[in-house]
Amino acid sequence: MKLYTNAASPFARKCRIVAHELKLPLEEIRTLPMQDPDFRRINPLGKIPALILDDGSVLIDSPVICEYLNDAGGGKLFPVSSVWKQDKRRWKILGLQALGDGLADAAVAWMIEGRQQPVNETMRARHMEAVTASLDALARVKFGDEVSIGEIAVACALGYLDFRMPDLDWKSSRPTLADWYAKFCEYPSVKATAPAAP
Ligand SMILES: N[C@@H](CCC(=O)N[C@@H](CS)C(=O)NCC(=O)O)C(=O)O
């Protein structure tokens, strides 16, 4: 399997962490989607991550790719749903993934808007509002020692904030979230995928 990725993307990082956790071999192809017009032949949306399966088919969108990797690796990072067996944490886990991904979306949009000429300050402020409100919502979540796609998505979003918004002091007013995140960062899969310049 080949993953189109880059070292800064919080969404690609989710897939890299899942593959690492499940010891799935993944060939990484680094790309800058905004500067690579050919990439649209892989993902018409022009976004990373995109996963090429061994039969040549393509999966896009990190929740889909992560769930595929979880199935391929026999993992337990996604909640089970079947007629016989319901995982009661299902909505909490999927909801956390949505909030983590949404936080990363807002942070990416804030950063990209900051590179425009001229900057649309109204839009940028709106993205920042989504960032701070999502952080406040996450600060109200009770995190334990669980590792699911929910916690992975949240950690990737927080890692992206630290990487791209180093001046945003989100930790001092949210110490419980910050403590949980610091512990989560100790997992080898999280350490091995720390964001870097793409
Ligand atoms: N919902 C998508 C979001 C992916 C995404 O926004 N990727 C960014 C990089 S972090 C991207 O490729 N942006 C390029 C573009 O929007 O043209 C996912 O979860 O995979």
The ligand as an SDF file (V2000), in Angstrom:
LIG
                    3D

 20 19  0  0  0  0  0  0  0  0999 V2000
  -11.1090   15.5640    5.2350 N   0  0  0  0  0  0  0  0  0  0  0  0
   -9.7950   15.3380    4.6880 C   0  0  0  0  0  0  0  0  0  0  0  0
   -8.9570   16.6140    4.8290 C   0  0  0  0  0  0  0  0  0  0  0  0
   -7.6220   16.4940    4.1030 C   0  0  0  0  0  0  0  0  0  0  0  0
   -6.9270   17.8430    3.9520 C   0  0  0  0  0  0  0  0  0  0  0  0
   -7.5130   18.9140    4.1760 O   0  0  0  0  0  0  0  0  0  0  0  0
   -5.6500   17.7870    3.5700 N   0  0  0  0  0  0  0  0  0  0  0  0
   -4.8840   19.0050    3.3150 C   0  0  0  0  0  0  0  0  0  0  0  0
   -3.4530   18.8740    3.8770 C   0  0  0  0  0  0  0  0  0  0  0  0
   -3.4160   18.8910    5.6070 S   0  0  0  0  0  0  0  0  0  0  0  0
   -4.7010   19.1740    1.8210 C   0  0  0  0  0  0  0  0  0  0  0  0
   -4.3080   18.2410    1.1540 O   0  0  0  0  0  0  0  0  0  0  0  0
   -4.9820   20.3650    1.2930 N   0  0  0  0  0  0  0  0  0  0  0  0
   -4.7600   20.6770   -0.0740 C   0  0  0  0  0  0  0  0  0  0  0  0
   -5.8870   21.4550   -0.6720 C   0  0  0  0  0  0  0  0  0  0  0  0
   -6.8720   21.7380    0.0310 O   0  0  0  0  0  0  0  0  0  0  0  0
   -5.7850   21.7920   -1.8690 O   0  0  0  0  0  0  0  0  0  0  0  0
   -9.1540   14.1470    5.4340 C   0  0  0  0  0  0  0  0  0  0  0  0
   -9.5240   13.8910    6.5870 O   0  0  0  0  0  0  0  0  0  0  0  0
   -8.3230   13.4470    4.8190 O   0  0  0  0  0  0  0  0  0  0  0  0
  1  2  1  0
  2  3  1  0
  2 18  1  0
  3  4  1  0
  4  5  1  0
  5  6  2  0
  5  7  1  0
  7  8  1  0
  8  9  1  0
  8 11  1  0
  9 10  1  0
 11 12  2  0
 11 13  1  0
 13 14  1  0
 14 15  1  0
 15 16  2  0
 15 17  1  0
 18 19  2  0
 18 20  1  0
M  END
$$$$
